[in-house]
Amino acid sequence: MVIAYVVTTVLAAAAALLAAGIDVVRADWVRANMRAYGVPGSWLVPLAVIKAIGGAGLVVGLAVPPIGAAAAAGLVVYFAGAVLTVVRARWYAHIGYPLPYLMLASASLALSIAS
């Protein structure tokens, strides 16, 4: 169980940090998608900071479990909001973008609670 928790948490942290990095460099496709979803471009950096803090919290959580659980819970809420944003915009073909992040964060939270 501990190995599954560590692997899942490291993957979730890497995914969140990668997503934050993509937001920070303001890739054209990200900005276009955000506009299509009705999210202002000025939100990219604050959203990236939230993802980066969540990813860093997952890594810290490997040593301090309550921080990891809190970070995982925060990322679950964040990515659930991202899924809802895509659904609200009715871009159902894009649901595959935030869903894997949500599943990784959820798995990390569940394994954190279980161990």
C-alpha positions, 0 to 999 in steps of 0.5 A: 500500500505504501508503494502505491501511495508513493508512486501515485503521489509522485505522479500526481505531483509531477502532473500538477507541477507540469500543468502549472509550468504549462500555464506559466509559459502561457502556451497558445493552446492553453490560452485559446482553451481558457477563452473558449471555457470563459476563463479570463487570461489573467487567471492563468498565473494564479491558477498555475500557482494553485497547481504548483502549491498543490504539487509541492504539497504532495511532495512534502506530504510524503514526509508530513502526511497531513500536508499531503492529504490537504494538498491532495484534497485541494487538488481534487477540488481544483480539478473537479472545478476544472472538469465542471468548467469544461462541462459548463462550456459544453466542450465535452471533447475536452473533458479528457484534459482535466480528468486524468489530473482529477483521477491522480489527485483523487487516488493520492487522497484515497491512498493517503487516507488508507495509509 
